[in-house]
Amino acid sequence: MGKHSTASIPFQKRWPLMILLLFSLSTTAIVFFISSSSDSSCASSHHYKDDAENQIRVADQVSNPLSFMKSKLVLLVSHELSLSGGPLLLMELAFLLRGVGAEVVWITNQKPTELNEVVYSLEHKMLDRGVQVFSAKGQKAIDTALKADLIVLNTAVAGKWLDAVLKEYVPRVLPKALWWIHEMRGHYFKVEYVKHLPFVAGVMIDSHTTAEYWRNRTRERLRIKMPKTYVVHLGNSKELMEVAENSVAKRVLREHVRESLGVWNEDMLFAIINSVSRGKGQDLFLRSFHESLQLIQEKKLQVPSLHAVVVGTPYLASVDVLVQNSQARGECFGRITIEAMAFQLPVLGTAVGGTMEIVVNGTTGWLHPAGKEGVTPLAENIVKLATHVERRLTMGKKGYKRVKEMFLEHHMSHRIALVLKEVLRKSNINT
């Protein structure tokens, strides 16, 4: 076993241009690092920001699937502006719409009272791309909502903005509103959040599993009926794919991150990449990793030096296997999963939520049960990938192929375009 540094090493080196595409915004994250020799370390990292540019590359297509949105006024309502999945997805949509000449206005319902560096940076990024940023309150927001051709409410919590700001105008805007829902947690099922849900033009949800959960939950718990529901799987941005498919960029990034962690190139790194919380299953993953090391020792298996890393920001180019261990109902979709597959990483995921619609069990990775009963199966899957290099590489290649066939930016654009056309058609009928 190689001996590894336990020091905290910040990223201070100058990144090549391709690396900056992957890490375009910086933040600080706590990294829990465990190696097979029981060493541990912490490191601060640059935050990965997945970004979409103005033009969409569509293979064998002359026109952009969203071109019909040219000159349309679109109001995007976000419950917050942060580096979390929901707001970043809405920003991607904003840039895609700007790319076809739509007039896009962004409002954030909940903003910190004090100056916030992340909010400031993201707002100016949008302004630089031609997205107008308005206050969520006041007459300007009301006038924009009334004039808009389309309103997108992002996440269930954004529904609070309707009554708080629009008030008596709510019935006038609901027929042209599309609600984009990403949540899978039960505490979002509150009447004050979603009481207007039955009256919007449609709901867009990231996976079939989540859509079914919302249909059942709203009917049984709130006694309300879901409107027309559209399932739209997400896709990787072309910027991420450019890095994932650039061998030089990947090698430089891999070497840089591994050096900062004190991991040798020949070592094997299992990573769980999520915000750190109990629902993401980091604790159970570490139990599984510990159990896998015991199995390897008991069976006297020959494997490279193994490491587990739990991070709140992506280390995709530096790791060998992604562990998607979200618990309970799992991820609504799990963007990090398709990002890892773009980097030709096999995925060990829980058999719940949107992960089941991405990972092909036994082909692009393995699925294991959520909860404590999944600890040993995950440990066994870790051992299988640690002891069979060719199987790991083959699964990674098949995952990459699946991404190329289903989960690219232009796939997502086509799927979203179909939804927006239908919503606009309904809106025109009702006005």
Buried (B, 14 or more C-beta within 10 A) or exposed (E): EBEBBEEEBEBEEEBEEBBEBBBBBBBEBEBBBBBBEEBEBBBBBBBBBBBBBEEBBBEEEEEBBBEBBEEBBBBBBBBBBBBEBBBBBBBBBBBBBBBBBBBBBBBBBBBEEEEBEBBEBBBEBBEEBBBBBBEBEEEBBBEBBBEBBBBBBBBBBBBBBBEEBBEEBBEEBBBBBBBBBBBBEEEBBBEEBBBBBBEBBBBBBBBBBBBEBBBEBBEEEBEBEBBEBBBBBBBBBBBBBBBBBBEEBBEBBBEBBBBBBBBBEEBBBBBBBBBBEEBBBBBBBBBBBBBBBEBBEEEEEEBBBBBBBBBBBBBBBBBBBBBBBBBBBBBBBBBBBBBBBBBBBBBBBBBBBBBBBBBBEEBBBBBBBBEEEBBBBBBBBBBBBBBEEEEBBBBBBBBBBBBBEBBBBBBBBBBBBEBBBBBBEBBEEEE
